[in-house]
Amino acid sequence: MIDMKKRSIDIIRLIATYLVVAIHISPFEKINPAFDLFFTRILGRLAVPLFFMITGYYILSKSLKEIQTLKEYTKKILIIYFISILIYLPINFYTGSWQSMNIIDFLKEILIDGTFYHLWYFPALILALWLVYFLVKKLGNKKTLAIVIILYLIGLFGDSYYGFLNSSPLLTKIYDILFLISTYTRNGLFYAPIFLYLGYEIKKANKEGSNHDLVISLCLFLGMTLEGFLLHFEDMPRHDSMYLLLVPLMYFLFRYLITHNNTSYREIRKIATFIYIFHPLMIIMIRFIAGIFKLEIILVDNNLILYLVVCLATTILAIIIEKSINLIKKIKINASNPKQIK
């Protein structure tokens, strides 16, 4: 049984995954657009940095002591990414998104953008992990921190602060060239490295977080909320994953959360991963089913109900997959050890 009184970063990870689902549905858009902007484009933007910081905390810190950890983790992520590509391949063909694609665009999709709108995370994770690993190994912690900050600032002006480039035709041309390589600066070069490094830095410092970290986090979140609304009001973002205050906010918030992490739930970790992978497929399926049974007004036009149904259905699917994998593993173990079968 899972004791919900125990605080776990895995439970926080699961909650963050539901925020990612919200980003792709905008559940409050037709009820209150301002609140939807806050919920999806500001609060929701804490989710993916949290994922990266967890990886930096647990994986990068171990990898810097033993590279085999990084190799094994990379293999694991590549397998997950490959399976995810196969899952969404029929949709790619059905929509015709790959029909007029040349080899350059194809490689861009596979290596950077992801073959479906949420799959960018996996190539970004692999690239950022190896990048930060080599930076720390070759240059040390201080120089690595400086470099990942610079990379984030560069990415910032290709993301939420893109509107500021209007005053500089030269910079606009430079970023236009950059966007030929990657559709967004929200990727493994500009976005992910700083959060992976901060997760590793918190682990390395081994310093207890406190309630002061939580207070600072709340203050920074209020500041980021103001930042987000001002940028959207001025129509600055090209995309809106990267905010200036997001970095210090995630540092203090994660330090608080990880200090109060009392236990680990591997099954919840897996369920969160499956929800992340399958939720776009579930969005498509529910919209398709709603069309067949003429339920568009209830399930499609009402974003909030669509969001709740997608979360529920994807969670059930994720639990079924997680339980099925565990059952298959037990059957294999029993088959290889027949003496244990009674």
C-alpha positions, -999 to 999 in steps of 0.1 A, spaced: 0 0 0 11 35 -7 12 58 23 2 92 10 14 108 42 49 100 31 63 127 8 78 114 -24 93 130 -54 76 103 -74 42 115 -64 53 151 -73 65 137 -106 30 122 -112 13 155 -105 37 173 -128 28 148 -156 -9 158 -153 3 194 -158 19 184 -190 -14 169 -201 -31 202 -193 -6 221 -215 -17 200 -245 -55 204 -238 -59 239 -222 -87 227 -199 -98 262 -187 -95 281 -220 -132 284 -226 -140 290 -190 -114 316 -181 -86 323 -206 -65 342 -180 -66 313 -155 -59 288 -183 -28 309 -192 -17 307 -156 -25 270 -152 -9 257 -184 16 283 -196 30 293 -161 23 266 -135 25 239 -161 60 251 -171 74 238 -138 68 202 -149 95 194 -174 123 212 -155 113 191 -126 118 159 -147 152 171 -158 163 180 -123 153 146 -109 174 130 -136 203 153 -128 200 146 -91 199 108 -94 215 99 -127 240 126 -136 255 126 -101 261 88 -104 273 90 -140 301 114 -131 314 88 -108 308 59 -131 302 65 -169 285 30 -172 255 45 -154 252 71 -181 256 45 -209 229 22 -194 205 51 -188 210 64 -223 203 29 -237 171 28 -216 159 62 -228 167 53 -264 146 22 -261 117 42 -247 121 68 -274 122 41 -302 90 24 -289 73 58 -286 82 66 -322 67 33 -333 35 40 -313 29 73 -331 42 62 -365 7 53 -378 -5 88 -369 25 104 -386 16 85 -418 -21 91 -415 -16 129 -411 9 129 -439 35 148 -418 63 127 -432 53 126 -469 70 157 -481 99 155 -456 135 154 -469 164 137 -451 174 168 -433 139 174 -419 137 137 -410 169 138 -390 158 170 -373 126 153 -362 144 122 -349 174 139 -333 160 171 -319 122 179 -323 108 145 -317 85 127 -342 54 138 -322 49 170 -303 57 156 -268 86 133 -278 112 161 -281 118 154 -244 137 121 -250 164 133 -275 167 165 -254 173 145 -223 200 124 -240 218 153 -256 218 174 -224 230 146 -202 260 139 -223 267 176 -228 267 184 -191 286 152 -184 315 162 -207 314 199 -196 318 189 -159 345 164 -167 365 187 -189 358 222 -174 347 216 -139 316 228 -121 320 266 -121 326 268 -158 299 244 -166 274 264 -146 284 296 -165 281 278 -199 246 263 -191 234 297 -179 246 313 -212 230 286 -232 197 291 -214 198 329 -219 204 323 -257 174 299 -257 153 325 -238 154 349 -267 142 322 -290 114 313 -267 94 336 -243 116 367 -250 115 363 -288 97 396 -293 128 415 -282 146 404 -314 123 427 -335 147 455 -327 177 437 -341 175 423 -377 209 407 -373 198 387 -343 166 378 -360 185 363 -389 208 344 -366 178 328 -348 161 321 -381 191 300 -390 190 284 -356 153 274 -362 163 256 -394 182 232 -371 157 231 -343 121 243 -344 123 256 -308 151 265 -285 133 244 -260 156 215 -266 186 196 -253 211 223 -260 196 255 -246 168 244 -223 176 211 -206 213 214 -195 208 240 -168 181 220 -150 201 188 -152 231 206 -138 211 222 -110 198 188 -100 233 174 -99 246 205 -80 219 201 -53 229 164 -49 266 173 -48 261 201 -23 242 177 -1 227 207 18 193 204 36 166 224 22 144 244 46 111 262 48 130 293 37 135 276 3 97 272 1 91 308 9 116 319 -17 100 296 -42 66 311 -36 80 346 -40 98 336 -72 67 319 -85 47 351 -80 73 369 -99 73 344 -127 35 346 -129 38 384 -134 66 378 -159 45 353 -179 14 375 -180 34 406 -191 52 387 -218 20 372 -232 2 405 -229 29 421 -251 28 391 -274 65 384 -269 67 346 -269 75 324 -299 70 296 -275 67 299 -237 87 271 -220 115 294 -208 112 322 -183 139 342 -167 127 334 -131 120 298 -139 157 288 -132 160 302 -97 125 291 -89 132 255 -98 165 256 -78 149 265 -45 117 245 -51 135 213 -60 159 217 -30 128 219 -8 110 190 -24 140 167 -25 149 174 11 114 163 21 115 132 -1 109 104 24 104 74 2 105 62 -34 76 46 -54 90 29 -85 55 19 -97 43 55 -96 75 66 -115 66 41 -143 30 51 -144 40 88 -147 62 79 -177 35 59 -194 10 88 -189 35 111 -205 40 88 -235 4 78 -241 -17 109 -233 -16 125 -268 -27 91 -282 -56 91 -257 -66 127 -267 -68 115 -303 -88 83 -294 -113 101 -272 -119 128 -299 -124 99 -325 -148 80 -302 -167 113 -295 -171 118 -332 -185 83 -337 -211 86 -309 -218 123 -316 -205 133 -282 -183 162 -294 -203 188 -274 -195 169 -242 -161 154 -248 -144 177 -274 -159 212 -271 -157 211 -233 -119 212 -227 -122 206 -190 -142 174 -194 -118 163 -221 -89 169 -198 -104 150 -169 -114 121 -192 -79 120 -208 -62 120 -174 -85 92 -161 -83 70 -192 -45 75 -196 -39 67 -159 -60 35 -162 -40 25 -193 -7 33 -176 -16 12 -145 -27 -17 -168 6 -15 -187 27 -13 -155 9 -43 -139 12 -63 -172 49 -57 -174 54 -68 -138 33 -99 -144 53 -108 -175 85 -103 -155 72 -126 -128 62 -153 -153 97 -151 -169 114 -154 -135 92 -184 -125 99 -200 -159 136 -197 -155 135 -210 -119 110 -239 -120 121 -252 -86 105 -220 -71 71 -229 -85 49 -247 -59 
